[in-house]
Amino acid sequence: MGFDVIVVGAGLAGLVAAAELADAGKKVLLLDQEPEASLGGQAWWSFGGLFLVDSPEQRRLGIKDSRELAWQDWLGTAGFDREDDEDHWGKKWAEAYVHFASGEKREWLTAQGIRFFPVVGWAERGGYLAEGHGNSVPRFHIVWGTGPGIVKPFEDRVRKAIGKGLVDYRPRHRVNELLTEDDSVFGVRGSVLVPSSAARGEASSREVIGDFSFHAQAVLVTSGGIGANHELIRKNWPARLGEAPKNMISGVPEHVDGRMLAITEKAGGRIVNRDRMWHYTEGIKNHDPVWAKHGIRILPGPSSLWLDATGQRFPAPNFPGFDTLGTLDAIMATGYDHSWFILTQKIIEKEFALSGSEQNPDLTGKSIRKVLSRVLPGASSPVQAFMDKGEDFVIADSLPELVDGMNKLTEENLLVLADIERQIIARDREMDHKFTKDLQITAMRGARHYIGDRLIRVAAPHKILDQKNGPLIAVRLNIVSRKTLGGLQTDLSCRVLNASGHPVNGLYAAGEVAGFGGGGVHGYRSLEGTFVGGCLFSGRQAGRALADL
């Protein structure tokens, strides 16, 4: 069978591209090193949040949004400062993506059968000036069905194309080389790996049982980033964030190793913005891990008191949910890899959500009854499981008992009860009146003006040390690796560019391996809801561009 396009990587970007190509009548070879159980890649594990602008969901909640405001927020967040070189195409991709998110994105997704949870979340709130980092309004739209709900329609389209003979899907095929001739890419060469019964996300064998070589008019690389390759993360760690953490946990499976980046670079593709990456600061070790160093990110509301490893409160605006990389910078400046939340039972019941499809069985399973149970007293069942079994949680009836448990957890005795008690008492005094100079309390009160936060996201402000709000809870927070913001530089047709800025004939890239478009659509920071969305958009762009060959 002759192929028009070879797609390397069966994650979301690869599935979207393959589906678009098959719809255009093109013959596609879809290769992936993992077993079929992992079809859909990282997107399947995601919480399923998507960045949309001026959506019906926003308007119903009284949120006034616009393309102009979204672009202002994107520019303030991205901080593009390499526009004559590495940021040239990333900024063009960013403008195209904001246009897509404020235009046909929602209609295109609903045509695939994708639906949205009615309450829009407010991620990355910023906390700076109007032109600085962060979302000015809530834009985080949760897909009904979370990550699996996003993957399914595109998987269904690809499987239908397989049935028609338009897509040949071959798992356990690991690409080791892009075949080139006269500065053009015309195929791939690699190893067939031993069949594996590994479940989704589990490590699979790398035993080789054969070789392969395939030719096509074009090769599209959609192989993901470097999130599980801690050695490569540390190698590329930016000096602006201090020393790389000695200890990290992984928010992605082990196969997210970035190996296709070097392979594509060897074939002439240019990698840009290597020093830009996105790691979360609110990671907890999974009590039931699927992959090595499996970490889960807490999606926090704004009320938890955030302390560094020595028990000192972080300055504004390093509050939960406001500035991921700003807080990462503050954490790394302390010389330690971890930090702490201190909160109450009332806060954890209202404000703690966990990232990931498997940590949200109600939304993933599309169960209205289970979703409604979130308003009942008590933490959600996934959060309660971490409270009961997670090694990063300390629960106590008094502050001395809590601090003692925190010190025992790290075995370093860095925390001084008197220091922590003084800070909490000072914070609690601000609850005695409607005025405050504490910007976190201002943010908490302001958040509750938004009906979505007031109903399901932000606890009523209260005193942490008031026993009626207890017990007290401390959570040790780890750095959890996640996304690659730089990557293969591409033009708006997803053609990979070389060091001279010219397209490498026959070579395309989409998804995280391309920095979600252009080699860095996000610049230095993300507005959230733009990673899965970036795979959707760049995969679609690649598929449609290649269909015109």
Disulfide bonds with the S-S distance in Angstrom:
none
